[in-house]
Amino acid sequence: MGSTSSKLAHTQSYYAATAKYSQRYPELTESVTADICIVGGGFSGVNSAIELALRGYSVVVLEANKIGWGASGRNGGELIRGIGHGVEQFTQQIGKEGVDAINRMGIEAVEIVKDRVDTFNIDCDLTMGYCDLALKPAHMKELEEDFDSLKNAGYEHEIRMLSKESLSDVIGSERYIGGMLDMGSGHLHPLNLATGEAAVAASLGVQLFEDSPAVEIVKGTKPLVKTDKGQVSCQYVLLAGNAYIGHKLEPYVGGKVLPAGSYIIATEPLTDEQVQSIIPKNMAFADLSMALDYYHLSGDNRLLFGGLCTYSGKDPKDITAALLPNLERVFPQLKGVKIDFEWGGMIGIGANRLPQIGRLPDAPNIFYAQAYSGHGVNATHMAGKVIAEAISGTAERFDVFAKVKHMTFPGGPLLRSPLLAIGMTYHRIKEVLQ
């Protein structure tokens, strides 16, 4: 994404193979001036650019590889309401009002995506309908609490608790004991959303540059962002590279996010009979375990099946061999199905699982947004709006996020992954024993 030193094409994913927006953007080879320079051409960067351009600012976006190259263009494609995990844990830092504000933004975030797609006619297979899945009674209790909270908050979309028996209406699997249906969440083609939004940004006057990694930021009243062949002079900088921003470019930001691997396989196109036997109502799904499975149908009736989150920094030698047993455990009726695509990528995870949105302590005109912990499709869009509000002088919602303290992972870049891998192994064992 933003500051990696390599310049790479998109990974060989199903999304890249079915990309609909073919625009390419030039490499930065000169000195340019703008109000805001954004480092990172994923959802955070592109949507911040749109929000700022709509407010009249001149914006430059620097992407090290291709627009949507990182997690934005290769993720599970699930658009799920909510921001953060267990937001109530931050009550002492931001008060009940702050917790309520984040919960409201978690719902608004989905609406931002839907409005963006509708307003600009972005072709990204957006389909509403999602179901959380329970593997054990503790998960059902968690879902019941979530259901009650949404009802009490006046959630406007259909939600419904599903028993094991009623679950068969939406999914053909015996693996789960129940779930919660949510028609206010859904799924989409993330690379087409990201590149479609980039085309929107360009139409609004945003200058986008690909193959242009940021290599240095000179701080000051007018920051200077340097690339290998050019530079951007600006009033504000936004660091939006997430897991790829790097410790070297900005240690304060790089040290607070851990890159973790997540992986997906895509089957061959399924027959109508197969589709009806597994996902008759074209919804997206995810279970509530730490090593979660998540899946939905593509626009051409493939099953996209993801999971296998790794914290070790090492990719599986064979993604299909690692994920196919999980797919067949959920849907044994698909045993022997052909897998046409496999891919993976890095998501950004913070220690407390709340997105990190703030300013650098030594440079208040440099903002950052990162660490969406696997829920970035919606949260990135909300981050873009919140940052644009702050830059344009309305910082109330930005300040809610900025007040939350975020731990720097110990040990520097080399030790962060092994330490977190040990910690996550402990929590997975604990989960199994519960």
N, C-alpha and C positions, 0 to 999 in steps of 0.2 A: 504494500500500500504506500503510505506516504514517504518513508525515508529509507527503505531498503536499498542497498547499493546495486542490486541486479535489476535488469529490465527484462521482464518476462511476458510471454503471451499468456492468455487464459489457460487454466488447467483443463485437461481433456474431460470435461464433465458433460452430463446430459444438457445442462444449461448452455454451455458454450456451443454445443452441437445444434441447438435450437434457438440461437440468439436471433432476434428480429431487428435490432438496431445496430447498424453496421458503421455508424459514424466513428471516425478516428480523429484524434486531436494531435496537434503538432508538439514537438519537443521544444522546451524553452531554450532559446539560443541567444537571448539579448536581455537588456535591462528594461524592466517594465515597472510601472507605478500603478498602485490601486489603493483603495481604502482598506481592503482586507485581503490578506493572503491566507489561503487554506491549504494545509499540508495533509493530503489524503483524499483520494477520489472515490471513496465508498459512500454508503448511505449518509453518514454523518457529514462528510465534507460537501457532497453534492446538495443535500437538503438545506444545510446551513447557507450555501451559496444561493439557492433559490429564495429562501426567506429573506436574506439580506438584499438580494437584487430587487425583490418586490418592494423593499423599503427604500430603494433609491441608491444603494451603495454600489460602488465598483468593486468587483471581486475577481481574484485570480485563484484557480485551483491547480495545485501541483500534485500529480500522481506519478509515483515511481515506475509503475508498470502500465496497466490499462485500467480505464474506468471500471470499477466493480471487480477488480482483480482478486482482492482478498475475500474475507468472510462475506462481504455484501453480495458478491456474485456467485458464491458457491455454497451457501448455507441450506438448511433444511426447507426453507421457503414457507415456514409457518408463521402466520401473522396472529399473535396471541396477545390479548389484553394483559395489562399489568407491567409495572416497572419495578425491578428489584425483587428480592426474596425475603419475606418476613419484614416488611417495612416498619412494623411496630417496634422493632428493636432499636430504632433510631429516635424514639420519642424523647429521650433525655436531651438529645442534641438539637432537634428541630421542633419539638412540641407536637401535640396532637394535631394542631393546625397544619404543620408541615407534613405529617404523615397523611392526613386527609388530602392535602394538595397533591402529593405524589400519587396516591391512589386514583384521584380524579385524572391526573395526567396520564396514568396507565391506560385509561379508557379513551381519553382524547387522542392518544397516540395512534390508535387504530383508525380513528376517524380522519386523522391527517393523511394517512396512506390512502384510504378510500377516496377522500376528496381530491388528492393529487392525481390518482388514476382517472377519476371521473372528469375532473376539470380539463386535463390535458390529453385525455383519450389514450392513455398508455396501455399498450397491448401486453399484458403480463399474466394472463390466466387467473385473475383474482376471483376466488370462489369463497363464499362465506360458509362457515360450518366447521366446528371443532369439538373435540371431546377429550377431556382428561380421563385417564384410565387408572383404576386402583388395582393393585396386586395383593393388598392385604387390608385388614380392618383399619389400621392406622391411616392408610391412604383415604379410605372412605370418610373417616372422621375429619380429616383435613379438607376434603372436598365439601362436606356438609357445612363446615365453618365458612368456607369460601362462598358457598351458595347463599348462606344466610347474610353474609356481609354484603354481597352484591344486591340481594333483594332489599336490604335495609337502606342501601345507598340509592335505590331507585334505578338500577341498571335497566336500560330501555330495551335490551335485546332478550330474546327468549333464552332462558336457562332452565335446565331440568336435570334433576338427579335420576340416574338410571341404575336399576338393580341388575344383577347378573342376567335375569330373564329379559328385561327390557333392552339391555345392551345389544341383544341380537338384532334389534331393528336397524342398528347403524354399523355394526361390525361383526364379521363372521369369524370370531375367535373365541375359544373357550379359556383363554389364558387369564382373563380378568374377572374380578368379583363385582365390579360395578364401575360407575363413572359419572361425569357431569358434562352434559351437552351445553354448548355455548354458541349460539348463532351470531354473536357479535365478534367472533374471531374466525380465522379461516386460513387459506393457503394461496400461494402465488408462485410465479417464476421470478426468483430474485434478481437474476442477471438482467432480464428484460426490464424489470422495474428500475434497477440502478442505471442502466444505459438509456432507458426512456427518460428518466429524470435528468440525466446529463444533457440530453437533447433539449429538454425544457430550459435548463439553466443557460445553455448556449443561446437559446432564442431570447432570453432575457438580458443578454449582454455579458454574461459571465465568460471570462477567458479560461478555458480548460487546457491544460498541458499534460500530455502523457509522456512516459519514458523520461521523466524529469524529477528524479529523487532530490529531496532537500538534503543538503550535506552540511549546512551550517546556518545557525540563526544568530545574527548580531543584534543583541538587545539594545533598546534605547527608546527615546521618544518617537522615533521613526524606525521601527525594526527593519532589518534587511534579511531576507531569506535567500540563501545562495544555493544554486544547483551546480552541476558540473560545467554547464555552458552559459548560464544566465543568472539573473537575480531579480528579486521583487522587492521594491521599496514600498512600505505601507504604513498605515496607522495602527492596525491590529493584525495579529496572527492567530489563527485557530489550528491547533494540533489535533488532527482527526485521523491519525493512522492506526489507532487502537493497538492490536497485538503486534503490529509491524512498525510502530513508531520508533522503537529502538532506544536503548539506554544511552547510546553515544550522542544522538541528536539532542536529547533533553533528559538528563538523568532523573529529574524530579518526577516526570511523567512516566518514563520508561520503567522506573523501579516499582511503580504501583500497579502494574498490569502484568499478568502472567499469560503467555501464549499457551493455549491448550488445544490439542488436536481433536477434531470431530470428523466423522467419515460417513459417506453415503454410497449406496449402490442403487442402480436403476435397472429394473427388469426389462425384458422385451415387452412390446405392447401386448396387453392381456386381451383375451376374448371377452365379449359381453358377459358370457356365463361366468368366467373367472372373476370379473369385476363385481358382479352381483353376489358372488359367494364370499367376498372379502370386505368390500366397502360399498354397499348398495346406494348410499346417499352422498357420495363424493365429498366426504369430510376429511379433515386432518386429525391426527391423533398423536398423543404422547402419554407415556405412563409416568408415574410419580417417583420411580426409583432414582437413585443417584446416577447409576449407569443406564440412563433411560434409553428406550427405543422411541423413535418418532417417525411418522410415515404418512403419506397421502398419495393420491393418484396425480399423475401429470396430465397435461392437456390432451395427450395422445394415449391415455390409459396405461401408462407404465406405473408400476409401484415404485415410488422413491422411498427408500428405507434407510434411516440413519441412526447413528448412535456411537457407541464405543469411545466415549470421551476419554482421552488420554492426557495425563499431566507429566509424563516422563520426557517429553520433547522428542520421542521416537515414534515414527509412523509404523503401522503394521507392515510386515513384509508383503502380505497379500490381503488387501482390504476385503475382497469378495469372500475369501476363505474365513475371515474373521467375522463378517456380518451375516453371511448366508445362514448359518445355524440359528441366529437370532430371528431372522425373517421366517424360517421354516418352523420355529417354535411358536411364533405368533400365528402363522398361517400354514399349517401342515398341508392344506389342500394345494399349495403352490410348490410342494416339494419337486425338485427337478426343473424348476423354471429357469430359463436362460437369463443371465445377467449381461446386459449390454454396456453398462458404464460403471466405473468405480472412481471415486475421488475423495479427497480430504482437504482440510485447511485448518487454519488457526483462528480460534476465537479468543477474545480477550477477557480474562477473568480477574476480578479484584478480590481482595481478602474477605470483604463483607457482602459481596454480590450485589451491591447497588452501583448503578452507573456513576462514573466519576466525571462531574461537570464542574469546572472551576477556572481559576486564573493562577498563573505562576506567582508564588509569593514574592519573587524578586523582579517580576515584570508584569504588572497588572494589565498591560495591554496585550498580553499573550494568553489566550484561552485554550482550554483542552476539553475534549469529550471522548470517553473511552470506557472499556470494561463493562460491556453489556451482558456478559456471562450467559450467552446463548439465547438471549431474548432481544437481539439487536434490530430485527426488522421494524418493529414499532418504536422501540426506545430511541433509536438513532433519529427518527423523524421528529420525535418530541425534543430531543437534544438540540437539533437544528433550530427549532422554533424558539426554544428557551434562550439559546445563545444570541440569536438575532434580536430578541427582545432586550437582552442585557446590553448589547452594543448600541442599540437605538434608544437606551435610556430607561427601560422598564425592567428592573432587575429582581422583582419580588420572587418570581418562580426560580430564577437562576440562583438566588441567594439561599433558597431551601436546599438545593443540592450542594452548594458551596460550603455550607455550614457543617456538613458531614465530614468527619475525619476518616482518612483512608491510610491504611498501613502500607509502608514500603516493605516489600518482600525482602527478608534478610538474605545475606550471602552474595548479593550481586547477581549478574546475569547467569553465571555458571552454576550457582547453587539453588536458585529459586525453584526450578522445575523438580529436581530430586527431593527437595524438602516438601514441596506441595504434594508430590506423588505419595510420599510416606503418609502425610496427613490425610489425603483422600482415601488411601487404602484402609486406614484406621476407621474412617467414617463409614466406608462400605461394609466392613466387617461388623461394625456396630449396628448398621441397618439390617443386616442379615439375621443378627441375633435377636432383634426386637420382635 
